Amino acid sequence: MATTTTAPADSTPALVRALLARVTGGTARAGGSRDVTDDVQPRLVAQPATPEEVAATLAWATSEQLRVQAAGGRTKLDWGGASGPIDLLLSTARLDRVVEHRHGDLTTTVEAGATLSAVNAALAAHGQRLPWDPPWADRATIGGIVATNDSGPRRHGHGAPRDSIIGVTVARSDGRVARAGGIVVKNVAGYDLSRLLTGSFGCLGVVLTATFKLAPAPPASRTLEVTVDSLEAAAPIAADLAAAPLTPTAIEIASPPVRLLARFESVDVSVTQQAEAARALVGPRGATAIHAGAEEQSAWEGHAAHWAASGTLVKLATVPAELFPTLVWLRDRAAGAGVELAAAGRAGLGVVDLRLEGPLDAQAQIVSELRARLPVGRGSAVIRRGAPDLRRRVGAWGTIGDALPVMRAIKRQFDPAGVLNPGRGPGGL
C-alpha cells in the first residue's frame, strides 16, 4: 500500500500567510489530498495571477529553501523521475492569455497556463494553429507542453514543440526573469534558451510565456486506417508509407490489435488523392478504411485512449529501422514474463509509448533489458509514468552518459539552490 509523503507541517500556517503576501491577486493555501502526485502531497499550493507574482513567489520560496514543483493542467505531473517531498506546488493556470498573435508573420506569444485547445480556438479565426495533438489537449497547458516537449501524432509532419518555439520568458528560482527570442531568435548567455527549456521538465525555470511559429490550419483531413495480423506484417507497410512521395502529418502504429493510421491534411482534393494513393500502396497486405469527419475524429480519439489507460508508460525512441524488430522482441518478452504490453506512437519516426501492466519486478527487468539492447547513442527507453518504486529501482531516464556533467552544470547555473522540480530530470536533477 502506497504511503503519502508530506513535508513537515509545523510552520505551514505562517508560510501560507507569507505566501499570500506574494500572490495578492491569486490564491495560496495548504496542500491537501487532492494535490497528491506520486504519493507526494505538497505542503503549500499557490496560484499566482501574474508573471510578476510567479517570480516573487519563486524568490521567496528559494529564500525559505522550499522545494518547488511547477504545474499547469496537471496532465504530466507524474512524468519523469520520482521526486521526494515537495514544499510548494506552483500553478500557472491563471496565466492563460494569448498575449500576441501576429497572423501575418505566423507567430504567437501565449502565457504558460493557457491550454492548447483554447489557444488553437483563438488562432482559428485566422486559419492558423499550433500543430501538436498531445493527449488531453483541453487540459494540457503550453507550459507543460514546453517543459516535456510533448507533441502527439502530428510530430511526423510538423516536428515537436522544440522545432516551433522561437522565444520564451522564464522565471528563475531566484525570481529573476530571463527573456530570449521572440519574433527573432536570440541566444542568452551562450544558450538557445528557448530550446534549452523545452524538454527540461521544469528543472531550470518556470515558463511564463512562449512564442511559436504557427502552421496554417488545413481545411480538410483524411485518415487511412490499415489493420493487419501482426507487427511483422505492419513493418514493411509503415516503411513504404514513410518513404512514399506523400505528405502525411501522422503515421502511427498501435498494437494490439495491430493497425496503422496515416493522416493527410490539406485541401480536400489533395487529401482525397493522397489517402487513395496510400491505400493503393498498401494493396492486399492489409484491410483498409479511409475516415473523414466524425468517423475520423472517432478513430483518433480511440487511438488517444492508449495514453489515458492505466499502467506504466515508457517512451521508446530508436532509429526507425529498429522500431518494429524491437516491438516484436518486446511483445514476446512481455508475454513470457506475464506482463501485458500495448504500444502506440510514431511509426515513421521510431518513437512509441509502451504501456506495461503486471508485476513490478517483471516490468523492471523488461525495461532494463530493453535499454541494454538499444543501439548505443541511438536509442532510449524513458519511464514517463509509473510507480515511484519502479522509477527508483531502474531510473526513469536510463543511462545518460557523458551528457550528465553538462546537464548538472546548466542546472547549477539556472537553479543553484536546486529547488525546482527536484528529482524529475535526468540523473536526479
C-alpha positions, 0 to 999 in steps of 0.5 A, spaced: 500 500 500 502 506 497 504 511 503 503 519 502 509 523 503 508 530 506 513 535 508 513 537 515 507 541 517 509 545 523 510 552 520 505 551 514 500 556 517 505 562 517 508 560 510 501 560 507 500 567 510 507 569 507 505 566 501 499 570 500 503 576 501 506 574 494 500 572 490 495 578 492 491 577 486 491 569 486 490 564 491 495 560 496 493 555 501 495 548 504 496 542 500 491 537 501 489 530 498 487 532 492 494 535 490 497 528 491 502 526 485 506 520 486 504 519 493 507 526 494 502 531 497 505 538 497 505 542 503 503 549 500 499 550 493 499 557 490 496 560 484 499 566 482 495 571 477 501 574 474 508 573 471 510 578 476 507 574 482 510 567 479 517 570 480 516 573 487 513 567 489 519 563 486 524 568 490 521 567 496 520 560 496 528 559 494 529 564 500 525 559 505 529 553 501 522 550 499 522 545 494 518 547 488 514 543 483 511 547 477 504 545 474 499 547 469 493 542 467 496 537 471 496 532 465 504 530 466 505 531 473 507 524 474 512 524 468 519 523 469 523 521 475 520 520 482 521 526 486 521 526 494 517 531 498 515 537 495 514 544 499 510 548 494 506 546 488 506 552 483 500 553 478 500 557 472 493 556 470 491 563 471 496 565 466 492 563 460 492 569 455 494 569 448 498 575 449 500 576 441 498 573 435 501 576 429 497 572 423 501 575 418 508 573 420 505 566 423 507 567 430 504 567 437 506 569 444 501 565 449 502 565 457 504 558 460 497 556 463 493 557 457 491 550 454 492 548 447 485 547 445 483 554 447 489 557 444 488 553 437 480 556 438 483 563 438 488 562 432 482 559 428 479 565 426 485 566 422 486 559 419 492 558 423 494 553 429 499 550 433 500 543 430 501 538 436 495 533 438 498 531 445 493 527 449 488 531 453 489 537 449 483 541 453 487 540 459 494 540 457 497 547 458 503 550 453 507 550 459 507 543 460 507 542 453 514 546 453 517 543 459 516 535 456 516 537 449 510 533 448 507 533 441 502 527 439 501 524 432 502 530 428 510 530 430 511 526 423 509 532 419 510 538 423 516 536 428 515 537 436 514 543 440 522 544 440 522 545 432 516 551 433 518 555 439 522 561 437 522 565 444 520 564 451 520 568 458 522 564 464 522 565 471 528 563 475 528 560 482 531 566 484 525 570 481 529 573 476 526 573 469 530 571 463 527 573 456 530 570 449 527 570 442 521 572 440 519 574 433 527 573 432 531 568 435 536 570 440 541 566 444 542 568 452 548 567 455 551 562 450 544 558 450 538 557 445 534 558 451 528 557 448 530 550 446 534 549 452 527 549 456 523 545 452 524 538 454 527 540 461 521 538 465 521 544 469 528 543 472 531 550 470 525 555 470 518 556 470 515 558 463 511 564 463 510 565 456 512 562 449 512 564 442 511 559 436 511 559 429 504 557 427 502 552 421 496 554 417 490 550 419 488 545 413 481 545 411 480 538 410 483 531 413 483 524 411 485 518 415 487 511 412 486 506 417 490 499 415 489 493 420 493 487 419 495 480 423 501 482 426 507 487 427 511 483 422 506 484 417 505 492 419 513 493 418 514 493 411 507 497 410 509 503 415 516 503 411 513 504 404 508 509 407 514 513 410 518 513 404 512 514 399 512 521 395 506 523 400 505 528 405 502 525 411 502 529 418 501 522 422 503 515 421 502 511 427 502 504 429 498 501 435 498 494 437 494 490 439 490 489 435 495 491 430 493 497 425 496 503 422 493 510 421 496 515 416 493 522 416 493 527 410 491 534 411 490 539 406 485 541 401 480 536 400 482 534 393 489 533 395 487 529 401 482 525 397 488 523 392 493 522 397 489 517 402 487 513 395 494 513 393 496 510 400 491 505 400 493 503 393 500 502 396 498 498 401 494 493 396 492 486 399 497 486 405 492 489 409 484 491 410 483 498 409 478 504 411 479 511 409 475 516 415 473 523 414 469 527 419 466 524 425 468 517 423 475 520 423 475 524 429 472 517 432 478 513 430 483 518 433 480 519 439 480 511 440 487 511 438 488 517 444 485 512 449 492 508 449 495 514 453 489 515 458 489 507 460 492 505 466 499 502 467 506 504 466 508 508 460 515 508 457 517 512 451 521 508 446 525 512 441 530 508 436 532 509 429 526 507 425 529 501 422 529 498 429 522 500 431 518 494 429 524 488 430 524 491 437 516 491 438 516 484 436 522 482 441 518 486 446 511 483 445 514 476 446 518 478 452 512 481 455 508 475 454 513 470 457 514 474 463 506 475 464 506 482 463 501 485 458 504 490 453 500 495 448 504 500 444 502 506 440 506 512 437 510 514 431 511 509 426 515 513 421 519 516 426 521 510 431 518 513 437 512 509 441 509 509 448 509 502 451 504 501 456 506 495 461 501 492 466 503 486 471 508 485 476 513 490 478 519 486 478 517 483 471 516 490 468 523 492 471 527 487 468 523 488 461 525 495 461 532 494 463 533 489 458 530 493 453 535 499 454 541 494 454 539 492 447 538 499 444 543 501 439 548 505 443 547 513 442 541 511 438 536 509 442 532 510 449 527 507 453 524 513 458 519 511 464 514 517 463 509 514 468 509 509 473 510 507 480 515 511 484 518 504 486 519 502 479 522 509 477 527 508 483 529 501 482 531 502 474 531 510 473 526 513 469 531 516 464 536 510 463 543 511 462 545 518 460 552 518 459 557 523 458 551 528 457 550 528 465 556 533 467 553 538 462 546 537 464 548 538 472 552 544 470 546 548 466 542 546 472 547 549 477 547 555 473 539 556 472 537 553 479 543 553 484 539 552 490 536 546 486 529 547 488 525 546 482 522 540 480 527 536 484 528 529 482 524 529 475 530 530 470 535 526 468 540 523 473 536 526 479 536 533 477 
